[in-house]
Amino acid sequence: MIKFYLIAGSLFCMLSVVLGAFAAHGLKSRVSDYALGIFKTAAEYQMMHGLGLIAIAILIKWGMNLSWAGGFFIAGILLFSGSLYLLALTGAKWLGPITPLGGVCFIIGWTILLVQAARYKF
């Protein structure tokens, strides 16, 4: 799981930079400021949680039980950021209810990390 989360985190971070640059240079003249803001929010959350996955990989190496947290971060990125990217690009309002599910996944992942950190003997 360590290698998987390191690779996934690095990939999500790299894609966040690519998508952020795409938004700044390729989308700016093609979508509304509102849609651009949605797209940028998706990229920011993707970056934060990609870095979170890298941290989880390191903490798993230390012996912390965080595989579920990493899984929830990945689900959150796909649901939260993915739905926001699509919403910004397509304007499909039906994607709106998917975004909070991703947010809940993020919260669950962070809660697992919190509980495991509290239990861990440093």
N, C-alpha and C positions, 0 to 999 in steps of 0.2 A: 504494500500500500504506500510505502514511503516514496518509491520511485514514481508511482502513478500520480500521487498528489503533487509531487514536484513538477512533473511534466505537465499535468493539467493546469496547475497554477501558473506556470511559465507561459503556457499556451494562451490561457485566458488573459494574462497581462499583456502579452504581445499583441493579441487581437484587439485589446482595448486601445492600445496606442494606434494601431492601424485604423480602427473604426473612428477614433477621435480625430485623427488626421483627415479621414474621409469626410467626416462631418464638417470640419473647419474649412476644407478646401473644395470638396466635391458637392456637398449638400447645401452649402450656405445660400446659393442663388436658386436652388430648386425647391426648397421647402420653406414653410413659414418659420418665423422666429420661435413660435411655440413648439413646433415639431422638432426644430433644431435643439431646443432646450431639453425635450424629452430624450432625444438621441444622446445628448451629452450626459444626462443623468444615467442612462443605461451604461455608458462607457465608464463613468466614475464608479458605479457600484460593481461593475465587472472587475475593474482594477483592484478595488479594495478587497474584494473577496478572492480574487486570484492571489493576491499577497497573503490573504488569510489561509489559503490552501498551502502555500509554501511554508508558512509558520506551522500549520498543522503537521506537515511532513516532518519538520524538525522536531516538533514536540512528540510525535509518535516515536521517533528515533530515541528520544529520552525515556520512553516507556509509558507515555500517557495514552489512554484509550480514547482516541479521537476519530476513529474511522467513520462513525456515524456523523460526526460534525462535518467532516470533509464531504460526505455524500450529500448532506443538506446544503452545503455551500454550492456544490455543483448544481443541484436541483434549483437552488435559488437563482444562480446566474442564468441558467437556461430559461426558467420561467419569468423572472423579474426582468432581467436585461433583454432577453430574447423577445418578450412580448412588447417591451418599450421600443426596441429597434423596429419591429414590424409595425407597431402603431405609428411611429414617426414617419415611416416610409410609405405606408399604405393608407393611413387614416381609418383603418378598420376598428370601429368602436367596440366590437365584440371581444377584442383582445384585452380591454380594460379590466375585466374581472380576473384575468389570469395573473396580472401583475401582483396583486396582494398575496396570492398563493406563494409566489417567489419570495416576497417579503417575509412571510411566515416561515419559510424554509431558512432564510437568513437568521431570523430570531431563534429558531430551534437550534441551528448550528452554533450560534454564539452562546446559547444557554448551556449546551453540552460542554463547550469549551470552559465556560465559567465553573460548572459543577466539577469537571475533571481537574481544573486548576486548584480549586478549593480542597479537593481530596488528595492531591499529589503531595508526596513527601519530598520536599526539596532538600 
